[in-house]
Each structure stands twice: as structure tokens, then as C-alpha cells.
Amino acid sequence: MQAIRLQLQTHNCNFVNLTSIYAQSIRWKRKPIWLPTAKTKVFRVTQRPKIPEEEFLKIKNLYNVYRTSMKSIRLLFLQIGEASQVQEDKGLKQKEMEEDYHRCFALNEEWNKKIAEEREVRLQQERKQKLERIKNTKVKVASKLKKLEEEADAIVKGAKLLAPTFITRDNIDEAIEAALANKVNYNKALNPDGTWFIEKPVNPNPSAPIVDASIKDEQKKIKLNL
Amino acid sequence: MPFMIGKEPVRRTLNYLKSGKLVLKNSIQIFAINFNSVGQNHKGIRDFIFWHLPQVLFKNRQVQIVEIKNKTPTPFITCFYEDGKKMLIDLDGKNKDEILDHLLKVVGKSAETLKLEAIAREKKDNPANFGFGCEKSCICEIPGQVPCPAIVPLPLHMRGKFKFSKETLE
């Protein structure tokens, strides 16, 4: 017996997919199931056990009680199983999910509706503000344009006043002569004392300038008005 | 702390991610968020994305979560269900807490469902459990326990064959 035990412990059970370290092979312990009855046991007839009548009845009664209890327990378990299966019924689950979706959808619709109303109010306010802003901008732009126009008018007016003094094809010769007659000298020097030395003009008595003084006064007035 | 960089790094901590409340219903497959990067009416959903989206992502790994940016005048969320239905949730001008509360009511699992699921998960996950549907089908597979006698013979002192044998009794 001890020898067999030792032999058993030397074999592991990897071939039956048992990874436990305790698993051992029983290959060498038992006779394989496919082998026939041993030759020495073929003609052996087992004696029926002789049980006294009283004991037999007692055992029978106990077995009956056992079977009845087992049957009732099994039936109870079956009932419980059926009840749990009803709960996990796919159709019912689907229905529950559907109901849940509809309930949530209704809640959400209510929420969306409320938000839509709030948004409508907000958008209207924003539209109003935008219109006001546009109106203000329009006024501002108009006044700016008006001012620009006035400035341009003033410039044109001044230019028109100056127009007679322009050098044209007709008076170019006179202008040249006048320029030659009135040479302007810009050369001058400064000493450390701060005295300016200005070169004396070639022509001490220059002729009158082309631009009329009255025109200059007029232009000054226009600028001041602006 | 090497990972305490960026904006609000608390959002990336495991405790914060685990404390997310929004667990979407099983039938929801896609959760699409439409919003703009500017505008006061999009502020709430931007905050929701900043604070709660990491938690939603953590808690709903099987759901596809999409952000669609700058394609809409008003912010909204669309949930697509597995049977083709969908739900559009308008979020115009709502703050992040209001949004979360509404989502919990409409597309999130209820607290009771979550509790039941947690219990069921615990049963399966507990390594001390054995039997049908557990990691180990029999107590004998656990080290230190008595192995099944069909596989390993019981020690002699546990066996009737030895205990009640004539030799032992004598």
C-alpha cells in the first residue's frame, strides 16, 4: 500500500488539465474500466444480505422519507428556477427597456421645450440689441461722413481761391522772370556766440510776391473754421 | 509630483475618475457632444467637458464618445441607442451641474441599478468564491485545501477503510 502511495505521488496530472499541485494520477491504482471481470471473480455469486424483518421495514421507511424530502426539495428548486427565468425573460426586459426609454424621452422633451422657450427670449433680446447697435453705428458713420465731406469742401474752396495764382502756359514766362529776379539765398552760418551770419541778397529790393496777401488771409479763415 | 502638470491635474487622478456619477445605460452605443469653443451659451457644456468628460470616459469604456466642435449654433448631446433610436438633449445656456443632473436622469443608470450591478460584480470578482461561474470550480483547486479524493487519495486518518479496519480497531 505504501509503495503504491509513493508511486502515486511521483506522477502528476498534467494530461487531465489539472494544474493543482495536489493532483495525482490514479492510473496505477485502479483497474481500467474497459477490462473484464477478473478470471478468479467471474463465477463468484454474492450472497444476498440477510436483514431482519423489523430492520428492513425501518430502513425502507427511512428511505421513503428521504426520497420524499429530496423530491420536494428538487421541486422547490425547480420552481425557484422557473421564477427566476420569468424575470430574465428577454421580451419582458425589452419591454421594460422600451418603457424606460419612453419615460426618459418624455422627460427630455419637456426639458428641451423649456430650453427652447428660454432660447427664444434670449435670441429676441439679442436681436433687439443688435438692431440698436446697428442703428447707433449708422448714425455715427453718417456724422463721420458728413464731417469728412465738410473737410473736403473746405479744401476744395481753398484750392479754388488759390487757382488764379497757379503757373499756367499763359503766365509761365512771367513766373520765370519773377523767379530769376527774386533769388532766394538759404546760406547762413552760426558762430559760438549764437550770432547768425546771413548772406546779403543780390537784389536788395525784390519785387512783390505772386501770391496776393488777401488770398492768404482767406485761406487762413477757412482753416480756422474747420 | 511628476504628473501634476497641466490644467487641473486632479482630473487625471484615479479617485476623481472613479467618483464619476454618470454611467450610461447599456443600450447606448454613441454619445455625441456638439458645442462651440466660443459663446456664453456654450460655457456650461465646455465646463462639463472639462470637468466631467474624463469621468464619463472612464466609467463608460464600451461607449463611443464623440466631440463635434464649432459646427452648431446651440450646444446639444445626441445619444444613439443600439436599436437605432436616438435622443437629442438640448443644453443651451445650462451650467455643468444642471447638465450632469439632467443626463443622470435621462441617460444614466439609476443608483439602485448601479448598486445591484456592483453586488453582482463583487460576487464574481471575489477570489474567495468558488463554484459555478467563479474563477475556481472547486475548493480543491485552492492551495492548502483538501483535494478531491477522486484525484488525490485522502490521508489515512480520514479514510473509513483505515479508521474502521480490524487492525486499527484492535
Interface residues (C-beta under 8 A of the other chain):
Chain A: R5 L8 C13 L18 S20 I21 Y22 A23 Q24 I26 K29 M97 D100 Y101 C104 F105 L107 N108 W111 N112 I115 A116 E118 R119 R122
Chain B: K25 S27 N41 T74 Y81 K85 M87 L88 I89 D90 L91 D92 G93 K94 H102 K105 V106 V107 C140 E141 P143 P147 A150 I151 V152 P153
